[in-house]
Amino acid sequence: MRRSTTLHFIVLHLVASLVTAGGVLLFTWATTDRLLVTELQDIVATDRDALVAAHAGGGAIAVRRRMLERGAAGGHRIFLIVDPGEQVVTGNLSGWPAALGGRERWQVRRLASAAGGTARGYGIATATLGDGGRLLVGHDLDDLERLQRQLEAAMALAALLAVPLGIGIAFLLTRLMNARIGAIAAVAARVAAGDLSRRIATLDGRDPFDRLGTALNAMLARIELLMTELWTLADSLAHDLRSPLGRIRSRAERLLARADDEESQHLLVDLLAETEALLKLLSATLEVSRAEAGVGRDGFEAVDLAALASDLAEVYGPAAEDIGMHLDLDLPGSAVTIAGSPQLLAQALANLIENALRYGRAGGSIRLAVAVAPDHATLSVADRGPGIPAERRAEALRKFGRLDPARSEGGVGLGLTLVAAVARLHGGALRLEDNAPGLRAVLILARG
């Protein structure tokens, strides 16, 4: 999943979401903190204004009485009145704080009450009284600091929860999107393997994936129709041409039997050879078209590849010995069974063996091997001939693709094409490899 484009987009979205959420949390924290400070400032300002009014109406005694009523004895509130000479008139502070000066704006200071004890943080406001004295009033910051700590803890917890929650959601979204895309890719792979009947599962059609699936299904239906028409045309053409070619061969054989001069006999023999080549070409073309169209997939049955290879080795072993070669067989210790067409698989493996016999080195060996893996099995044929250069192997797999050294040989250039088509029909592929020296043709077949 690390290489998933979907994951990359979701991670970018996650990072952007976390940055945005972090900005919102910081803004919320700053705004809430400012509101708490402003509320405390309003409380202190209200106390100050009330004490100024009380002093104007009843002097220092009225101020003291009001502050005691407001809880100044408990230390949560402080107040102090000094005369113009800064002598204490009343209050719960021992004297005017030296660092405070004469400023009347909001200030925060750490002060100790006149009763002693540890200094505490206070929010302070001051005012000048009508007799020239000064008033100080303050409220401790315990509640404010406790709320600030709770707010910071809540913000930190939200951030800690947001990261794993975001990662979990990103993982689930990635799995979900990869599953939807994987389903589309699986259908595309099956279609590429020749199963043109496969379609993408869709729901109500409003989801973007459903709209994409609907569009792709329409395209696949069109491809299936065109391929069916093409195969039908090729099949009909092959059948239509077989009859006149068969009649030509029959008449040529009768003429050859009655020909009395050597020149006529040579011409008729050449005509029969060309006719036979055309019939082989039509037959091979028809087999390739059927395999590429997926004809025969419904009739798949269990095929033991080891037994199939053993049977073909027995058939072609004497032919190899006749030309000074020998056929080696490498089989696993148990049966290797896949679902497939025994006729097409036998034809494909026979084509590979015949190619090895035709182009292998005289006196050399041909190795026929069967191997098995968890999800696929392989049939391979390796010879010790000249091989095929890596840059020309794709050309050898094309229809009617015959490399220059092979053009003088028999055949119609469809042997490897048929093998590749059979491999695709069975959910696999044909791979040409270097046998150092020689060519190793590997027929990969799906086991699922």
N, C-alpha and C positions, 0 to 999 in steps of 0.2 A: 504493500500500500504506500510505501514511501515515495514511489515513482508515480503515483496516481495524480493526474491533473486535477481530478475532482478534489482530492485531499488538499492540493496546493491552494485551490480557490477557497475551500472552506477554512483552511488555516489563515489565509489572508483576511477572510471575513471575521474569523475569531479574533485575530489581533486587532482589527479595526473596532470590533465590538468591545473588546476589553479596554482599549484606549478611550473609546467614547464613554463606557461605563465608569472608568477611572476619572475622567473629566467631570462627569455628572456627580460622582461621589465627592470629589474635591469641592465642587461648587456647592453641593448640599452641605458639606461640612463647614465651609467658610460662611455660608449664609446663616446656618443655624447658630454657629459660634457668635456671629455678629449680632443676631437677634437676642441671644442670651446676655451678651455684654450690654446691649442697648436697654434690655429690660432692667438689668441691675442699675445702670446709669439713671434710668427713670425713677427707680425706687429711691436711690440716694438723693436725686434732685428733689423729689417730692418731700423727703425728710428735711432737706435743707430749707426749702421754702416754708414748710410748716414751722420749723424752729425759728426762722427769722420772724415769722408772723407772731409766734408765741412770745419771743423776746420783746417784740414791739408792744405787746399787750400786757405782759406780766413779768418781764425781766428774766434774769437767769434762773430764778426759782421755777417759773413756768416751763422753761426749756428743760430743766432737769426732770421735772415731773412728767413731761411728755415723753422724754427719752426712756425713763424707767418703765413707762407704760408700754413702750415699743420693744422692750426686751434688752435694753442696754446693759442690764446687770449680768446677763449671761455671756457677754463678750461678743455676740454676733454683730452688735452695732456699737460704734464708738462715737463720742461727741466731745467737744471741747469748746469752751468760750474763754477767750483771753481779753484782757483790757488793752487799751492802746499801748501800754508798756510791756505787753506780752506776759503779764502775770496771770496765772490761772485763776479764773473766776469759778468755774464749775466744769465738770466733765469726768470721764473715766480714763483720761490720758494724763501722764505726769507733766507734760509740757508740750508746747507747740513743736512739731517735728522740724528740725533744723533744715532738712533737705527740701521741705515743702515750699518754703518761701512764701511769697504773697500771691501766687497764682491761684485763680479761682476755677480754672477748668478741671475737668475730670482727670484724676491721677490714680495710679495704683502704687501702693507702698506697703512694705512689710513693717508692722508696728506691734509693740507690746502694750497691753493696757496698764493702767496705774497699779492694778492688783498684782502685776508681775506675770510670769509664765512665758511660754514660748511665743516669739513673734509670729504673727499671722499676716496673710495677705489681705489687704482691704482696698476697696474702691472708695475713693474719697472725693468729696466736693466741699468747697469753702465759700464763705460769703463775708462781707464787711457789714457790721451792724451799725445801727443809727448812732450809737454813742462813741463810735470810732473803734470799738473792739472788733474782734474777728471770731467767726464761727467755723468749726470743722465738724463735719459729720461723715460717717463712713459705714459701710456694710462689708462683712467679711466675704471672702471669695470661695468659701468651702463648698457651697452648693453649686456655684458656677464651675469650679474646678472639677467637682464630682460629675456634673453633667457633661463637661468637656471630655473627661476620661471615658465615660460611658459612650459618648458619641464616637470618639476615636476607636474604641474597642469594637463598636458596631460596624464602623467603616472597614476596619481591618478584617473582621469576620466576613463581611460582605465580599471583600476582595479575595479572601482565601477561598470562599465558596464559589466565587465566579470563575476562578481559573480551572479547577477540576470539573465543575459543571460544564463550562464551555468546551473543555477538551472532550468530555464524554459525549456531549451533543455533536461536536465535530466528528468524532469517531462514528457515531451512529448514523449521521447524515452521509458520511463517506461510504459506510457499508451499504446504506440504502441506495444511494445513487450508483455505486459500483455494481450492485446487484441488478438494477434496472438496465444499466449499460451492458453488463455482462450477459444478460438475457438476450439483448439485441445482438451482441457480438457472437453468442453461441448459435443463434439462428443464421447469421451471416456465414459462420464457419460451415454449418451443415449445408447451406445452399452452395457455398464454394466447393464443398465435397461432392456435389451432384444431386443432393436431395432438394429439388426445386419445389417440393410441396410444403416445406416448412414455412411457418408464418409467426410473426411476433404477437404475443398475447397482449391485448389491449382491454381497457375497462370502459369508461364512459366517453372517452375521446376528448375531454376538456383539459386533461393534464398534458403538459408539453411533451412528455414521453409518449403518451398515448397518441398525440397528433403526429409525432415523428414515426411511431410504429404503424399508424394507419397509412401514412405516405409511403413508408418502406414496403408495407404489405401490397399496396397498389402497384408499386414498381416490381416487386417479386412476382406478382400475378402476371404482369405484362411480360416479364422475362420468361416465366414458365410457358406462357402461351407461344411466344416467339420460338423458344427452344423446341417445344413440342411440334410446332409447324415445321421447323427446320429438320428435326429428326424424321418426321413423317415424310417430308420431301426426299430426304436422303434415302430412307428406307424404300419408298416407292420407286425412286430412280434406280436403286440397286436391284430391286426385284424386276423392274421393267427391262433393265439392260441384261439381266442374266439370261432371259429366254432367247433373245436374238443371238447373244454370244454363244449360248449352248447350241443353237441351230447351226451357227457358222462352224463351230468345232465339229459337230456331227457330219456336216457336209464335207468339210475338209478331210476328215478321216476317211470318208467314202471315196473321195477323189484320190487320196493318197493310196488307197488300196488298189485303184485302177490305173494309177499313173505308170507309164512304161518308160519314160525318159528320166534321166538323173536330175536334170535342171528342174523339172516340175516337182519331183519329189522333194528337193531341197527347199523350194518355195513353199510347198505345202507344210513341210516340217516347221519352217520359220513362222508360217501363219498360225499353226497350232500352238507354238510356243508363245506367240504374242497373245493369242486368245486366252490361253491358260493364265498368262500374267494378268490380263484384264479381269478375268474371273476372280483371281486371288485378290486383286486390288479392290474389287467390289465387295468381296467377302470381308476383307480387313476393314474397309471403310464402314461397312454395316456394323461390324462388331464394335468399332471405336464409337460410332454414333450411339449405339445402344448403351454402352457403358457410360458415356458422358451424359446421356439423358436419364440415367438412373434406372434403366429398364432391368428388371431382375432383382431389385432390392427387396421386393415383397416376398420373393421366394428364397431368401437366405436360409441357410441351415447350418448346423454345427459342422465345421470342417477341421480335421486334425492336420495341421500344417506339417508335422513331423512325418505322418503317414503319407501325405501328398508328396513331400520331397523324396521320401524313400521310393515311392512308386515311380516317379519320373527319373530318378537315378538308375533304377533298374531298366527303364525303357531306353535311356540314352547312354548307358554305360557301354554297351557293345559298339555303338556308333563312335564313341570317343576312342575306344581301343582300335578301331579300324583305321583311324587317322593318326595313330601314334600318341594319343593323349589318354589320360586316365581321370576319372571323375571321383573326387573325394567327397564324403558325406560327413557333415558335422551336425549331430542332432542332440537335443537335450535328453535327459534321462527319462522324461515323462511326456505325455501328450501335450501338445500346444493347440488348444481349441479356440476358434473364433467363429463368429457368425458371418457367413459369406456364401458366395456362389462357387461350388467346387469346380464347375466347368470353366468359369472365367479365371479363377486362380490357377488352375492347371494350365490354361492357355498362356497366361502371363508368365508363369515360371518356365514353361516350355520355350517361349520366345527368348527369355534371358539365356537359357542353356544353349539354344541354337546359335545365338549371337556369339556366345563364348566359344562354341565349337568352330564357328566360321572365322572368327578373328583372333582366337587364341594362338599361342605359339605351339607349333608341332613339337611333340615330345614333352610338352609341359603338362600342367595339371589344371583342372577346374574344380574349384571348391564350392560345394553347395551346402549352405549352413542355415539353420533355423535357430533363432534366439527369442527370448521372451523377456518382457519388462512388465511392470505393474499395469500400465495402461495401453500397451501395444505389443505386437509381435513383429518379427522381421524375417523375411526370406531373402537371402543374399546369394549371388552367384559371382565368383571372382575368377578371372582368368589371368594368364601371364603374357598376354599379347602386348601390342603397342599402346593400348589404352586410348583415351580421348583427352586432349588438352582441356584444362579447366575452363578456359574461355570459350570453348566450343561445345560444352556439354548441353547448354540450353538449346543450341541449334539441333543437337541430336534428338532432343525430345519433341521438336516441332513435327507437325503432320508433314509427311513426305520429306522430312529433313534427313538427307543422306550426305555424310561427309565425303569429301572428294575421293579418298582412297577406297571408299565403299561403293562408288557409283558403278564400278565394273562388276560388282558382285550381284547375285540375285536378290530378290526382295523388292518391296514396294515402298519402303521408308515409313512403315506404320507400326513396326514391331514394338519399339520403345514407347511410341504414342499410345498403343493399346495397353501396355503395361502400366503407364502413368494413369490412364483413364480407369483401369481396374483398381489401382491403388486409391484414387479419389473416390470411386464408388464404395470402397470399404473404409472410408474415413481416414485414409492415410496419404502417402506420397511415394514417389520414386526418387531415390537419391543416387547420383552417380559419383563414385569416389575413386581416388587413386589407389591402386593396389600395389604400386611400387615394386616391380613394374606391372602393368596391366590395368584392367578396369574392374572395379567392384560395384555391381549394381545391387542396391538395397531396396527391397520392396517393404515399406512400412505399412502395417495394417492395424487398425484400431481394434482393441479387445472389448471395449464397452458396448 
